[in-house]
Amino acid sequence: MLSKDEIVKSVPQKGFLGHPKGLSTLFFTEFWERFSYYGMRAILIFFMYYELNEGGLGLDRGTANSIMALYGSLVYMSGIIGGWIADRILGTRKTIFYGGILIMIGHILLALPGGIEMLFTSMAFIIIGTGLLKPNVSSIVGDIYADGDYRRDAGFSIFYTGINAGSFLAPLIVGTIGQTYSFHLGFGIAAVGMFFGLVIFKLTEKKYLGVAGTQVNNPLQPEERKKTAMMALGGTVVIALAAYALHTQGLLTVNTFGLVVTALGILIPTIFFFVMYRSEKTTKDEKSRVLAYIPLFISAVIFWAIQEQGATILATYANDRTNLNFLGITLKSSWFQSLNPLFIITLAPMFAMLWVKWGEKQPTTPRKFAYALFFAGLSFIVMMIPSSLSGGTTLVSPLWLVLSFFLVVVGELLLSPVGLSATTQLAPKAFAAQTMSLWFLTSAAAQAINAQLAKVYEVVSEFLYFGIIGGIAIAFGVIILIISPIVSKAMRGVK
């Protein structure tokens, strides 16, 4: 097993904006992966519910929104599997490459004419591929810096910029092509984007990444391999038989599958918390921190439940309820998906400078979470105004959506980076990696819940839908604000 120093020494330490050359490999790989994913996601919802004569599948809007939410939930859940495969079998580099291939195959399948079966098959490839690739790219970014290297935080910031740059450009390019010419052509462009990412990765990995990501940190022992293979095979057989039984009874529907995923989205984190708290390896102080993490986790789930609706409910709102002729420009409804990364790129440096300036005077972690919920709630509350003014029928100004996206991004910058930091500090030592997986499950749980909320949107008024969900977020933010001193105390010195 190579030491951290040996890994770092194998990586050229200068050459990309004053950072290790390997950062350029990871930057552009993730840029193109996010370009392909967010490009596909920007038009997928419309592809599902546009009529057949418009190039879509003709699903009803509620079903399309539920599928999108389930899709997002499974993408985040699959990250747990990707991390395990990298740690126990392949190493991060191989796992990233194979994940990229699966993603590209998924997009190619979407680019081909086909019905609902082709859609679900392509989704399966992209879900598994993203789970293999996404968590492991970030892991290698940490590997190319020595412990204590002052450039590390700046390196992650540059990497994060690559993520958001790809996410920003994708809806503008893929969305325009998909909605102007053909959805299948748009998905093809997304596949080309992933191909570029794979080519860059393979051409530069040996030269720029050295041995980073090549070793398997905790390889399966010979006696474990057979047992693991049998468990995986057994699990696959059980799932296949259950799916077949449900299919023969006519019960294998989107609604049934959605209920299962929603249950898993709630059950898996609950088991995580129970195991960590009850473990003999968790100290008394760590048990207190686990309890302190629970209200933060719930806050994050509520926040992401609103934020992730930007790609579902608000996407359909942009298409069906928004006046897309604005100041002489004909907008594409998919373009609104670029607002989130645009605002993040613009506002993130301001927040970073703000926290440095405030230093010890900045709000505590629970208070930041409470403020994030206020902004998330407000992003939905403001949508009550156009719903009321239009009577739920006439088209509204696109500026309402711009304001909504802006408000939720302010909340995201209060919660997302803070949540990552808090997770690493509150995690019991024996469960450090698992707790980071738990943080990403906040998005999985949120989108699993959204699969059910999408059905509610179709049967209540817009005014009521936005008002109730926004009100719940603000109410929970008030609760977190009130109990923040108790939560901070339970964090046992973690700020």
C-alpha positions as CSV (number, residue, x, y, z in Angstrom):
1,M,0.0,0.0,0.0
2,L,1.5,3.3,-1.1
3,S,1.8,6.1,1.5
4,K,0.1,9.5,0.9
5,D,3.6,11.1,0.4
6,E,4.5,8.5,-2.3
7,I,1.2,9.2,-4.1
8,V,1.7,13.0,-4.0
9,K,5.3,12.7,-5.3
10,S,4.1,10.8,-8.4
11,V,1.9,13.8,-9.4
12,P,3.5,16.8,-11.2
13,Q,2.8,19.5,-8.6
14,K,2.8,22.6,-10.9
15,G,1.3,23.3,-14.3
16,F,-2.4,24.1,-13.9
17,L,-3.1,27.6,-12.5
18,G,-0.4,27.0,-9.9
19,H,-1.8,23.6,-8.9
20,P,-0.9,20.0,-9.6
21,K,-1.3,19.1,-13.3
22,G,-3.6,16.3,-12.3
23,L,-6.2,18.9,-11.3
24,S,-6.6,19.8,-15.0
25,T,-7.4,16.1,-15.8
26,L,-10.1,16.0,-13.0
27,F,-11.4,19.5,-13.8
28,F,-12.1,18.7,-17.5
29,T,-13.3,15.2,-16.8
30,E,-15.9,16.5,-14.4
31,F,-16.7,19.5,-16.6
32,W,-17.7,17.2,-19.4
33,E,-19.4,14.7,-17.2
34,R,-21.6,17.5,-15.7
35,F,-22.1,18.9,-19.2
36,S,-23.5,15.5,-20.3
37,Y,-25.6,14.9,-17.2
38,Y,-27.1,18.4,-16.9
39,G,-27.6,18.7,-20.6
40,M,-29.5,15.4,-20.6
41,R,-31.5,16.4,-17.5
42,A,-32.4,19.8,-19.0
43,I,-34.5,18.2,-21.8
44,L,-35.4,14.8,-20.3
45,I,-38.5,16.1,-18.5
46,F,-39.8,17.6,-21.7
47,F,-39.0,14.5,-23.7
48,M,-41.1,12.4,-21.3
49,Y,-44.2,14.5,-21.3
50,Y,-44.2,16.2,-24.8
51,E,-46.7,14.6,-27.1
52,L,-45.6,12.0,-29.7
53,N,-46.1,14.5,-32.6
54,E,-43.7,16.9,-30.7
55,G,-41.0,14.2,-30.4
56,G,-41.8,13.2,-26.9
57,L,-43.1,10.0,-25.2
58,G,-46.5,11.5,-24.3
59,L,-46.5,10.6,-20.6
60,D,-48.7,12.7,-18.3
61,R,-46.8,15.5,-16.6
62,G,-47.2,14.2,-13.1
63,T,-45.7,10.8,-14.0
64,A,-42.8,12.5,-15.8
65,N,-42.1,14.6,-12.7
66,S,-42.2,11.5,-10.5
67,I,-39.8,9.6,-12.8
68,M,-37.4,12.6,-12.8
69,A,-37.4,12.7,-9.0
70,L,-36.9,8.9,-8.6
71,Y,-34.1,9.1,-11.2
72,G,-32.3,11.8,-9.1
73,S,-32.8,9.9,-5.9
74,L,-31.3,6.7,-7.4
75,V,-28.4,8.6,-8.8
76,Y,-27.4,9.7,-5.3
77,M,-28.1,6.3,-3.7
78,S,-25.8,4.7,-6.3
79,G,-22.9,6.7,-5.0
80,I,-22.7,4.4,-2.0
81,I,-22.1,1.4,-4.4
82,G,-19.6,3.4,-6.4
83,G,-17.5,4.2,-3.3
84,W,-17.6,0.6,-2.2
85,I,-16.5,-0.7,-5.6
86,A,-13.6,1.7,-5.7
87,D,-12.5,1.0,-2.1
88,R,-12.8,-2.8,-2.3
89,I,-12.4,-3.9,-6.0
90,L,-11.2,-1.5,-8.7
91,G,-9.6,1.6,-7.2
92,T,-10.9,5.1,-8.0
93,R,-9.3,5.5,-11.4
94,K,-10.7,2.4,-13.0
95,T,-14.1,3.0,-11.3
96,I,-14.3,6.5,-12.8
97,F,-13.5,5.3,-16.3
98,Y,-16.0,2.4,-16.3
99,G,-18.6,4.8,-14.8
100,G,-18.0,7.2,-17.7
101,I,-18.5,4.5,-20.2
102,L,-21.8,3.5,-18.7
103,I,-23.0,7.1,-18.7
104,M,-22.0,7.5,-22.3
105,I,-23.9,4.3,-23.2
106,G,-26.9,5.6,-21.4
107,H,-26.9,8.8,-23.4
108,I,-26.4,6.9,-26.7
109,L,-29.5,4.8,-25.9
110,L,-31.5,8.0,-25.3
111,A,-30.3,9.3,-28.6
112,L,-31.8,6.3,-30.4
113,P,-35.5,6.2,-31.2
114,G,-37.3,4.1,-28.6
115,G,-40.2,4.0,-26.2
116,I,-40.5,3.9,-22.4
117,E,-38.5,0.6,-22.2
118,M,-35.5,2.3,-23.9
119,L,-35.9,5.3,-21.5
120,F,-35.7,3.1,-18.4
121,T,-32.8,1.1,-19.8
122,S,-30.8,4.2,-20.5
123,M,-31.6,5.6,-17.0
124,A,-30.2,2.4,-15.4
125,F,-26.9,2.8,-17.3
126,I,-26.7,6.5,-16.3
127,I,-27.6,5.8,-12.6
128,I,-25.0,3.1,-12.2
129,G,-22.4,5.1,-14.2
130,T,-22.8,8.3,-12.2
131,G,-22.6,6.4,-9.0
132,L,-19.3,4.9,-10.1
133,L,-17.8,8.2,-11.4
134,K,-19.2,11.1,-9.3
135,P,-17.9,10.4,-5.8
136,N,-14.6,9.0,-6.9
137,V,-13.5,12.0,-9.0
138,S,-13.7,14.2,-5.9
139,S,-11.8,11.6,-3.9
140,I,-8.8,11.8,-6.3
141,V,-8.7,15.6,-6.0
142,G,-7.9,15.2,-2.4
143,D,-5.2,12.5,-3.2
144,I,-3.1,14.8,-5.4
145,Y,-2.4,17.3,-2.5
146,A,-0.1,16.6,0.4
147,D,-1.6,16.9,3.9
148,G,-1.4,20.5,5.0
149,D,-0.9,21.8,1.4
150,Y,-2.3,25.4,1.5
151,R,-3.5,25.0,-2.1
152,R,-6.0,22.2,-1.2
153,D,-9.1,24.4,-0.5
154,A,-8.4,26.6,-3.6
155,G,-8.0,23.4,-5.7
156,F,-11.4,22.2,-4.6
157,S,-12.8,25.6,-5.5
158,I,-11.3,25.4,-9.0
159,F,-12.7,21.9,-9.3
160,Y,-16.1,23.1,-8.1
161,T,-16.0,25.8,-10.8
162,G,-15.5,23.2,-13.4
163,I,-18.6,21.4,-12.2
164,N,-20.7,24.5,-12.4
165,A,-19.3,25.7,-15.7
166,G,-20.3,22.4,-17.3
167,S,-23.7,22.6,-15.6
168,F,-24.2,26.2,-16.8
169,L,-23.3,25.6,-20.5
170,A,-25.1,22.3,-20.9
171,P,-28.8,23.5,-20.8
172,L,-27.9,26.4,-23.2
173,I,-26.4,24.1,-25.8
174,V,-28.1,20.7,-25.3
175,G,-31.4,22.4,-24.4
176,T,-31.4,24.6,-27.5
177,I,-30.6,21.7,-29.9
178,G,-33.0,19.3,-28.1
179,Q,-35.9,21.7,-28.1
180,T,-35.3,23.2,-31.5
181,Y,-34.4,20.2,-33.6
182,S,-34.7,16.9,-31.8
183,F,-34.6,15.5,-28.3
184,H,-32.6,12.5,-29.6
185,L,-30.0,14.9,-31.2
186,G,-29.7,16.7,-27.8
187,F,-29.1,13.4,-26.0
188,G,-26.5,12.6,-28.7
189,I,-24.7,15.8,-27.9
190,A,-24.7,14.8,-24.2
191,A,-23.1,11.5,-25.2
192,V,-20.4,13.3,-27.1
193,G,-19.7,15.5,-24.0
194,M,-19.1,12.4,-21.9
195,F,-16.9,10.9,-24.7
196,F,-14.7,14.1,-24.6
197,G,-14.4,13.6,-20.8
198,L,-13.3,10.0,-21.2
199,V,-10.8,10.9,-23.9
200,I,-9.2,13.7,-21.8
201,F,-9.1,11.3,-18.8
202,K,-7.4,8.5,-20.6
203,L,-4.9,10.7,-22.5
204,T,-3.7,12.6,-19.4
205,E,-4.2,10.3,-16.4
206,K,-0.8,8.5,-16.4
207,K,1.1,11.7,-17.1
208,Y,-0.7,14.0,-14.8
209,L,-2.2,11.9,-12.0
210,G,0.8,9.6,-11.3
211,V,-0.3,6.7,-9.2
212,A,-3.2,8.7,-7.5
213,G,-6.3,6.6,-7.6
214,T,-4.7,3.4,-8.8
215,Q,-4.5,1.4,-5.5
216,V,-7.4,-0.4,-3.9
217,N,-7.6,0.9,-0.3
218,N,-9.3,-2.0,1.3
219,P,-9.2,-4.9,-1.2
220,L,-11.5,-7.9,-0.8
221,Q,-9.6,-10.8,0.6
222,P,-9.7,-14.1,-1.3
223,E,-12.0,-15.6,1.3
224,E,-14.3,-12.6,1.0
225,R,-14.7,-12.6,-2.7
226,K,-16.8,-15.7,-3.0
227,K,-19.1,-14.6,-0.2
228,T,-19.5,-11.1,-1.7
229,A,-20.2,-12.6,-5.2
230,M,-22.8,-14.9,-3.8
231,M,-24.5,-12.1,-1.8
232,A,-24.5,-9.9,-4.9
233,L,-25.9,-12.7,-7.1
234,G,-28.5,-13.6,-4.4
235,G,-29.6,-10.0,-4.1
236,T,-29.9,-9.7,-7.9
237,V,-32.0,-12.9,-8.1
238,V,-34.3,-11.8,-5.3
239,I,-34.9,-8.4,-6.9
240,A,-35.5,-9.9,-10.3
241,L,-38.0,-12.4,-8.9
242,A,-39.8,-9.7,-7.0
243,A,-39.9,-7.5,-10.1
244,Y,-41.2,-10.5,-12.2
245,A,-43.9,-11.3,-9.6
246,L,-45.1,-7.7,-9.5
247,H,-45.1,-7.5,-13.3
248,T,-47.2,-10.6,-13.7
249,Q,-49.7,-9.2,-11.2
250,G,-49.7,-5.8,-13.0
251,L,-48.3,-4.1,-9.9
252,L,-44.9,-3.1,-11.3
253,T,-45.8,0.5,-12.0
254,V,-44.1,3.9,-11.6
255,N,-46.3,4.5,-8.5
256,T,-45.3,1.2,-6.9
257,F,-41.6,1.7,-7.7
258,G,-41.8,5.3,-6.4
259,L,-43.2,4.1,-3.1
260,V,-40.4,1.6,-2.7
261,V,-37.7,4.2,-3.5
262,T,-39.4,6.7,-1.2
263,A,-39.4,4.1,1.6
264,L,-35.7,3.4,1.0
265,G,-34.9,7.1,1.0
266,I,-36.2,7.3,4.5
267,L,-35.2,3.9,5.8
268,I,-31.6,3.8,4.8
269,P,-30.6,7.0,6.6
270,T,-32.6,5.9,9.7
271,I,-30.6,2.7,9.8
272,F,-27.3,4.6,9.3
273,F,-28.1,6.8,12.4
274,F,-29.2,3.8,14.5
275,V,-26.1,1.8,13.7
276,M,-23.7,4.7,14.4
277,Y,-25.4,5.7,17.6
278,R,-25.6,2.2,19.0
279,S,-22.1,1.1,18.0
280,E,-19.5,0.4,20.7
281,K,-17.0,2.1,18.5
282,T,-18.8,5.5,18.9
283,T,-17.6,7.4,22.0
284,K,-19.9,9.4,24.4
285,D,-19.0,12.7,22.7
286,E,-19.5,11.2,19.3
287,K,-23.0,9.9,20.3
288,S,-23.9,13.5,21.2
289,R,-22.6,14.7,17.9
290,V,-24.7,12.0,16.0
291,L,-27.8,13.3,17.8
292,A,-26.8,16.9,16.9
293,Y,-26.5,15.8,13.3
294,I,-30.1,14.5,13.0
295,P,-31.8,18.0,12.9
296,L,-29.2,19.1,10.4
297,F,-29.9,16.1,8.3
298,I,-33.6,16.7,8.3
299,S,-33.1,20.4,7.5
300,A,-31.0,19.4,4.5
301,V,-33.6,16.9,3.3
302,I,-36.3,19.7,3.4
303,F,-33.9,22.1,1.7
304,W,-33.0,19.7,-1.2
305,A,-36.7,18.8,-1.6
306,I,-37.3,22.4,-2.7
307,Q,-34.0,22.9,-4.5
308,E,-34.2,19.8,-6.6
309,Q,-37.7,20.8,-7.8
310,G,-35.9,23.3,-10.1
311,A,-35.5,20.4,-12.5
312,T,-39.0,19.0,-12.1
313,I,-41.9,21.2,-11.0
314,L,-40.2,24.5,-11.9
315,A,-39.0,23.1,-15.2
316,T,-42.5,22.2,-16.2
317,Y,-43.7,25.6,-14.8
318,A,-41.1,27.3,-17.1
319,N,-42.5,25.4,-20.1
320,D,-46.2,25.5,-19.4
321,R,-46.8,28.7,-17.4
322,T,-44.1,31.1,-18.3
323,N,-44.1,33.7,-21.1
324,L,-41.0,32.7,-23.1
325,N,-41.1,35.8,-25.3
326,F,-39.1,38.2,-23.2
327,L,-37.6,41.6,-24.4
328,G,-37.8,40.4,-28.0
329,I,-36.0,37.1,-27.2
330,T,-37.6,33.7,-27.6
331,L,-36.4,31.8,-24.6
332,K,-36.2,28.0,-24.3
333,S,-37.7,26.5,-21.1
334,S,-34.6,24.3,-20.7
335,W,-32.4,27.5,-20.3
336,F,-33.7,28.1,-16.8
337,Q,-31.7,25.1,-15.7
338,S,-28.6,27.2,-16.2
339,L,-29.6,29.7,-13.5
340,N,-28.6,27.6,-10.6
341,P,-24.9,27.1,-11.6
342,L,-24.7,30.7,-12.9
343,F,-25.8,32.1,-9.5
344,I,-23.4,29.7,-7.7
345,I,-20.4,30.7,-9.8
346,T,-21.3,34.4,-9.1
347,L,-22.2,34.3,-5.4
348,A,-19.8,31.6,-4.1
349,P,-16.7,33.8,-3.9
350,M,-18.8,36.5,-2.1
351,F,-19.8,34.0,0.6
352,A,-16.3,32.7,1.0
353,M,-15.0,36.3,1.5
354,L,-17.9,37.0,3.9
355,W,-17.1,34.0,6.2
356,V,-13.4,35.0,6.3
357,K,-14.3,38.6,7.1
358,W,-16.7,37.6,9.9
359,G,-14.3,35.0,11.3
360,E,-15.5,33.8,14.8
361,K,-18.5,36.2,14.5
362,Q,-20.2,34.3,11.7
363,P,-23.4,32.4,12.5
364,T,-23.1,28.9,14.0
365,T,-23.8,25.9,11.7
366,P,-27.4,25.3,13.0
367,R,-28.2,29.0,12.4
368,K,-26.8,28.8,8.8
369,F,-29.0,25.8,8.2
370,A,-32.0,27.7,9.6
371,Y,-31.3,30.7,7.3
372,A,-30.9,28.3,4.3
373,L,-34.4,27.0,5.0
374,F,-35.7,30.6,5.2
375,F,-34.4,31.3,1.7
376,A,-35.6,27.9,0.3
377,G,-39.0,28.6,1.7
378,L,-39.0,32.1,0.3
379,S,-38.1,30.8,-3.2
380,F,-41.5,29.0,-3.2
381,I,-43.4,31.7,-1.3
382,V,-42.6,34.2,-4.1
383,M,-44.0,31.8,-6.6
384,M,-47.4,32.3,-5.0
385,I,-47.5,35.9,-6.3
386,P,-47.5,35.1,-10.1
387,S,-49.8,32.2,-9.4
388,S,-52.2,34.6,-7.7
389,L,-51.9,37.4,-10.2
390,S,-52.4,35.1,-13.2
391,G,-55.2,33.1,-11.7
392,G,-53.3,30.0,-12.5
393,T,-54.1,30.3,-16.2
394,T,-52.3,33.2,-18.0
395,L,-48.6,33.1,-18.7
396,V,-46.3,34.9,-16.2
397,S,-43.0,36.8,-16.4
398,P,-39.9,34.6,-16.5
399,L,-38.4,37.0,-13.9
400,W,-40.4,35.2,-11.2
401,L,-38.5,32.0,-11.9
402,V,-35.2,33.9,-12.0
403,L,-36.0,35.3,-8.5
404,S,-37.0,31.9,-7.2
405,F,-33.8,30.3,-8.4
406,F,-31.7,33.2,-7.0
407,L,-33.2,32.8,-3.5
408,V,-32.7,29.0,-3.4
409,V,-29.1,29.4,-4.4
410,V,-28.5,31.8,-1.5
411,G,-29.8,29.1,0.7
412,E,-27.7,26.5,-1.0
413,L,-24.5,28.4,-0.3
414,L,-25.5,28.6,3.3
415,L,-26.2,24.9,3.6
416,S,-24.2,22.8,1.1
417,P,-20.6,23.7,1.8
418,V,-21.3,24.1,5.5
419,G,-23.1,20.7,5.6
420,L,-20.1,19.0,4.0
421,S,-17.7,20.6,6.5
422,A,-20.0,19.8,9.5
423,T,-20.4,16.2,8.3
424,T,-16.6,15.6,8.3
425,Q,-16.4,17.1,11.8
426,L,-19.4,15.5,13.4
427,A,-18.7,12.0,12.0
428,P,-17.6,9.3,14.5
429,K,-14.1,8.2,13.6
430,A,-15.2,4.6,13.0
431,F,-17.9,5.8,10.5
432,A,-16.1,8.7,8.8
433,A,-16.7,7.5,5.2
434,Q,-20.2,6.2,5.9
435,T,-21.2,9.6,7.4
436,M,-20.1,11.4,4.2
437,S,-22.3,8.9,2.3
438,L,-25.1,9.8,4.7
439,W,-24.8,13.5,3.8
440,F,-25.3,12.7,0.1
441,L,-28.4,10.6,1.1
442,T,-30.0,13.9,2.1
443,S,-30.5,14.6,-1.7
444,A,-31.6,11.0,-2.3
445,A,-34.2,11.2,0.5
446,A,-35.4,14.6,-0.7
447,Q,-35.9,13.5,-4.3
448,A,-37.6,10.3,-3.2
449,I,-40.1,12.5,-1.3
450,N,-40.4,14.7,-4.4
451,A,-41.6,11.7,-6.3
452,Q,-44.7,11.8,-4.1
453,L,-45.0,15.6,-4.1
454,A,-45.1,15.6,-7.9
455,K,-48.5,13.9,-7.6
456,V,-49.8,16.5,-5.2
457,Y,-48.8,19.3,-7.6
458,E,-51.2,17.9,-10.2
459,V,-54.3,17.9,-7.9
460,V,-53.9,21.2,-5.9
461,S,-53.6,24.8,-7.0
462,E,-50.2,26.2,-7.7
463,F,-50.8,28.9,-5.0
464,L,-51.5,26.2,-2.4
465,Y,-48.7,23.9,-3.5
466,F,-46.0,26.6,-3.3
467,G,-47.4,28.2,-0.2
468,I,-47.6,25.0,1.9
469,I,-44.2,23.6,1.0
470,G,-42.5,27.0,1.3
471,G,-44.3,27.5,4.7
472,I,-43.2,24.2,6.0
473,A,-39.5,25.0,5.1
474,I,-39.8,28.4,6.9
475,A,-41.5,26.9,9.9
476,F,-38.8,24.2,10.3
477,G,-36.2,27.0,9.9
478,V,-37.8,28.7,12.9
479,I,-37.6,25.5,14.9
480,I,-33.9,25.0,14.1
481,L,-33.2,28.6,15.0
482,I,-34.9,28.2,18.4
483,I,-33.1,24.9,19.2
484,S,-29.8,26.0,17.7
485,P,-28.1,26.6,21.1
486,I,-29.1,23.1,22.1
487,V,-27.8,21.6,18.8
488,S,-24.5,23.6,19.1
489,K,-24.0,22.4,22.6
490,A,-24.6,18.8,21.6
491,M,-21.9,19.2,18.9
492,R,-19.3,19.1,21.7
493,G,-17.0,21.8,20.5
494,V,-17.5,21.4,16.8
495,K,-18.2,24.9,15.3
